[in-house]
């Protein structure tokens, strides 16, 4: 089984969809035009211009569709991958996970239809993640809001993410004894800047591969993304239970009203324990 990625125009994607009239049309994931299920492949067309083939039929579809296209085939095992969640949410922690996948895991993971956590609803995340947590060696770091706000006084968010990714790989290295030769980070900054941010860390994991949209290309990154999202959701659940309060995810305009409601109940000072205070939402909500 394999995962292949093509770069296509929107018109090409829909022309291809028309040819697969017998395929099962699945619920469209976020940031996608469509997702189809054939007997041997799951095909997801993303608005980014990437179309991803997952399953034993991936090679055949790619060869048939456009052998001259730009295809991502650098799939090697064992591999490690890391990803983060929560950086776009006003409420809740930042979570980073690094996961290890060996070739023997691939068949089982493909049966689970593993893909980027942003393309899976939270109900499915809660179902998939416990299996991944049990099966795959991984390192999980949860930066709660109180600590986040403290660190943000001297580190911007990119610096914090870089340090968390590095620490996740350090922990995984100690857990495994050594890391495989291929370790990929879902790229959020250029490699040179990443290593500059972590240059004072006690231990640094080097020779990482940085690639955008890596969660759609590498199983280890997709698994890390799902585990991280699950930890974010569990932390969010605990936060809601502790305060007996419903927090909104994201950072849209509705969150501003949610902030005011929280402050009315628990006071402005308590925000530092549940929110990322440097977000513009804080000023917008409390100045109105």
Long-range contacts (C-beta under 8 A, 24 or more apart in sequence): 1-54, 1-55, 1-56, 1-58, 1-106, 1-107, 1-110, 2-56, 2-58, 2-59, 2-73, 2-75, 3-52, 3-53, 3-54, 3-58, 3-75, 3-216, 3-217, 3-218, 3-219, 4-52, 4-53, 4-58, 4-59, 4-61, 4-62, 4-71, 4-72, 4-73, 5-50, 5-51, 5-52, 5-53, 5-71, 5-72, 5-213, 5-216, 5-217, 6-50, 6-51, 6-53, 6-62, 6-65, 6-66, 6-69, 6-70, 6-71, 7-49, 7-50, 7-51, 7-69, 7-70, 8-45, 8-49, 8-50, 8-51, 8-66, 8-69, 9-49, 10-49, 12-66, 13-45, 13-51, 16-45, 16-51, 16-65, 17-45, 29-115, 29-118, 29-119, 29-120, 30-118, 30-119, 31-118, 31-119, 32-119, 42-113, 42-115, 44-115, 44-119, 44-216, 46-216, 48-213, 50-213, 50-216, 52-115, 52-216, 52-217, 54-110, 54-113, 54-115, 55-110, 72-217, 74-217, 75-217, 75-218, 76-182, 77-101, 77-102, 77-103, 77-106, 77-180, 78-102, 78-103, 78-180, 78-182, 79-180, 79-182, 79-183, 79-184, 79-218, 79-219, 79-220, 80-169, 80-172, 80-179, 80-180, 80-182, 80-183, 80-184, 80-220, 81-183, 81-184, 81-185, 81-186, 81-214, 81-215, 81-218, 81-219, 81-220, 81-221, 81-222, 81-223, 81-224, 82-165, 82-168, 82-169, 82-183, 82-184, 82-185, 82-186, 82-221, 82-224, 83-117, 83-186, 83-214, 83-215, 83-221, 83-224, 83-225, 83-228, 84-161, 84-164, 84-165, 84-186, 84-188, 84-228, 85-117, 85-225, 85-228, 85-229, 85-232, 86-228, 86-232, 87-157, 87-161, 88-250, 88-251, 89-232, 89-249, 89-250, 89-251, 89-276, 90-248, 90-250, 90-251, 90-255, 90-259, 90-275, 90-276, 90-279, 90-281, 91-145, 91-236, 91-239, 91-247, 91-248, 91-249, 91-255, 91-258, 91-274, 91-275, 91-276, 92-145, 92-232, 92-235, 92-236, 92-239, 92-247, 92-249, 92-274, 93-142, 93-143, 93-144, 93-145, 93-148, 93-232, 93-235, 94-142, 94-143, 94-148, 94-157, 94-160, 94-161, 94-164, 95-140, 95-141, 95-142, 95-143, 95-228, 95-229, 95-231, 95-232, 95-235, 96-140, 96-141, 96-143, 96-161, 96-164, 96-165, 96-167, 96-168, 96-228, 97-138, 97-139, 97-140, 97-141, 97-168, 97-224, 97-225, 97-227, 97-228, 97-231, 98-138, 98-139, 98-165, 98-168, 98-169, 98-171, 98-172, 98-183, 98-224, 99-132, 99-136, 99-137, 99-138, 99-172, 99-220, 99-221, 99-223, 99-224, 99-227, 100-136, 100-137, 100-138, 100-172, 100-176, 100-180, 100-220, 101-136, 101-219, 101-220, 101-223, 105-135, 105-136, 105-219, 106-219, 108-135, 109-219, 109-223, 114-219, 114-222, 114-223, 114-226, 115-215, 115-216, 115-222, 116-215, 116-216, 116-221, 116-222, 116-225, 117-215, 117-222, 117-225, 117-226, 117-228, 117-229, 118-215, 118-225, 119-216, 120-226, 120-229, 122-229, 122-233, 125-226, 125-229, 125-230, 125-233, 126-230, 126-233, 128-226, 128-230, 129-226, 129-227, 129-229, 129-230, 130-230, 132-223, 132-226, 132-227, 133-227, 133-230, 136-223, 136-227, 137-172, 137-175, 137-176, 138-172, 138-223, 138-224, 138-227, 139-167, 139-168, 139-169, 139-170, 139-171, 139-172, 139-175, 140-168, 140-227, 140-228, 140-231, 141-167, 141-168, 141-171, 142-231, 142-235, 144-235, 144-273, 145-272, 145-273, 145-274, 145-275, 145-276, 146-272, 146-273, 148-276, 149-272, 149-276, 149-277, 149-278, 152-276, 152-277, 152-278, 158-188, 158-189, 158-193, 158-197, 159-197, 161-188, 161-189, 162-189, 162-193, 162-194, 162-197, 162-198, 163-197, 163-198, 163-201, 165-194, 166-198, 166-201, 166-204, 166-205, 167-201, 169-205, 169-208, 170-203, 170-205, 173-205, 179-205, 181-207, 182-209, 183-207, 183-208, 183-209, 184-208, 184-209, 184-210, 184-211, 184-214, 184-218, 184-220, 184-221, 185-209, 185-210, 185-211, 185-214, 186-211, 186-212, 186-213, 186-214, 186-215, 186-221, 186-225, 187-211, 187-212, 187-214, 239-274, 243-274, 247-274, 251-279, 251-281, 255-281, 255-285, 256-281, 256-284, 256-285, 256-288, 257-285, 259-285, 259-286, 260-285, 260-286, 260-288
